[in-house]
Amino acid sequence: MKKIEYREFTNVDMRVGRVVRVEEFPKARRPAYRLWIDFGKLGVKKSSAQITKLYKKDELKNRLVIAVVNFSPKQVADFMSEVLVLGLVPDGDTVVLIRPDRDVQPGTR
């Protein structure tokens, strides 16, 4: 495991967002959804998320998630993914979303 300095960690901008729109993403190489996430003052950002194994589209709408918002955008098929939604991968394949255990304002760092 590579060690990093605290200063490096503080450069990662993780924010709480609320999923406002979810669509199937048939053009993705691995099963994924296209998400639109409201980050308050930062606006609505898009993400491609490989979370189809545990989550249905209707379960994701209005859900709070945590995402890294300061990565460079990444082209995924015909979709520009702007943020990285954070999750855990307990079995090496299935993603479990990380989310706050209380309702907080979108955009909270």
C-alpha positions as CSV (number, residue, x, y, z in Angstrom):
1,M,0.0,0.0,0.0
2,K,1.4,3.4,-1.0
3,K,1.5,6.0,1.8
4,I,0.4,9.5,1.1
5,E,0.8,12.7,3.0
6,Y,-2.3,14.4,4.7
7,R,-1.7,17.4,2.4
8,E,-2.3,15.1,-0.6
9,F,-5.5,13.8,0.9
10,T,-6.9,17.3,1.4
11,N,-6.6,17.9,-2.4
12,V,-9.3,15.3,-2.9
13,D,-12.6,17.2,-2.9
14,M,-15.3,14.8,-1.7
15,R,-18.9,16.2,-1.6
16,V,-22.4,15.0,-0.8
17,G,-24.8,15.1,-3.7
18,R,-28.4,14.1,-4.3
19,V,-29.2,11.9,-7.3
20,V,-31.8,13.8,-9.3
21,R,-31.9,11.6,-12.5
22,V,-31.0,8.1,-13.4
23,E,-30.9,6.4,-16.8
24,E,-29.8,3.1,-18.2
25,F,-26.4,3.2,-19.9
26,P,-26.5,0.5,-22.6
27,K,-23.4,1.8,-24.4
28,A,-21.1,1.3,-21.4
29,R,-18.8,-1.7,-21.6
30,R,-19.8,-2.9,-18.1
31,P,-23.4,-2.5,-16.8
32,A,-23.8,1.0,-15.5
33,Y,-26.2,3.9,-14.9
34,R,-25.9,7.5,-16.0
35,L,-26.5,9.6,-13.0
36,W,-27.2,13.3,-12.6
37,I,-26.3,14.5,-9.1
38,D,-27.1,17.8,-7.5
39,F,-24.2,19.3,-5.5
40,G,-25.9,22.5,-4.4
41,K,-23.8,25.5,-5.3
42,L,-21.5,23.4,-7.5
43,G,-24.5,22.5,-9.7
44,V,-25.7,19.3,-11.2
45,K,-22.8,17.0,-12.3
46,K,-22.9,13.7,-14.3
47,S,-21.4,10.3,-13.5
48,S,-21.3,6.9,-15.0
49,A,-21.7,4.4,-12.1
50,Q,-21.3,0.6,-12.2
51,I,-23.9,0.0,-9.5
52,T,-26.5,-2.0,-11.3
53,K,-26.0,-5.2,-9.3
54,L,-27.4,-3.9,-6.0
55,Y,-29.4,-0.8,-7.0
56,K,-32.5,-0.3,-9.1
57,K,-33.1,3.0,-10.9
58,D,-36.0,4.0,-8.7
59,E,-34.0,3.3,-5.5
60,L,-31.3,5.8,-6.6
61,K,-33.4,8.8,-7.3
62,N,-33.2,11.3,-4.4
63,R,-30.5,9.2,-2.6
64,L,-27.6,11.0,-1.1
65,V,-24.1,9.9,-2.4
66,I,-20.6,11.0,-1.8
67,A,-18.4,11.7,-4.9
68,V,-15.1,13.1,-5.8
69,V,-15.9,16.3,-7.7
70,N,-12.4,17.6,-8.7
71,F,-11.2,14.8,-11.0
72,S,-10.8,15.6,-14.7
73,P,-13.9,14.6,-16.7
74,K,-13.8,11.2,-18.3
75,Q,-15.4,10.1,-21.6
76,V,-17.3,6.9,-21.1
77,A,-18.8,5.8,-24.5
78,D,-21.0,8.7,-25.5
79,F,-21.3,10.2,-22.0
80,M,-19.0,12.6,-20.2
81,S,-18.6,11.5,-16.6
82,E,-17.7,14.5,-14.4
83,V,-17.5,13.1,-10.9
84,L,-16.6,9.7,-9.3
85,V,-19.3,8.3,-7.0
86,L,-17.7,6.5,-4.1
87,G,-18.4,3.0,-3.1
88,L,-16.9,-0.1,-1.5
89,V,-16.2,-3.3,-3.4
90,P,-16.5,-6.1,-0.9
91,D,-16.3,-9.1,-3.3
92,G,-14.2,-7.5,-6.0
93,D,-17.1,-6.9,-8.4
94,T,-20.2,-5.6,-6.6
95,V,-20.3,-1.9,-5.6
96,V,-21.9,-0.8,-2.3
97,L,-22.4,3.0,-2.3
98,I,-20.9,5.2,0.5
99,R,-23.5,7.7,1.8
100,P,-24.0,9.9,4.9
101,D,-26.1,8.4,7.7
102,R,-27.9,11.8,8.2
103,D,-29.6,14.1,5.7
104,V,-27.1,16.9,4.8
105,Q,-27.1,19.7,2.3
106,P,-26.0,18.8,-1.2
107,G,-22.5,20.2,-1.8
108,T,-21.3,19.6,1.8
109,R,-17.6,18.8,1.9
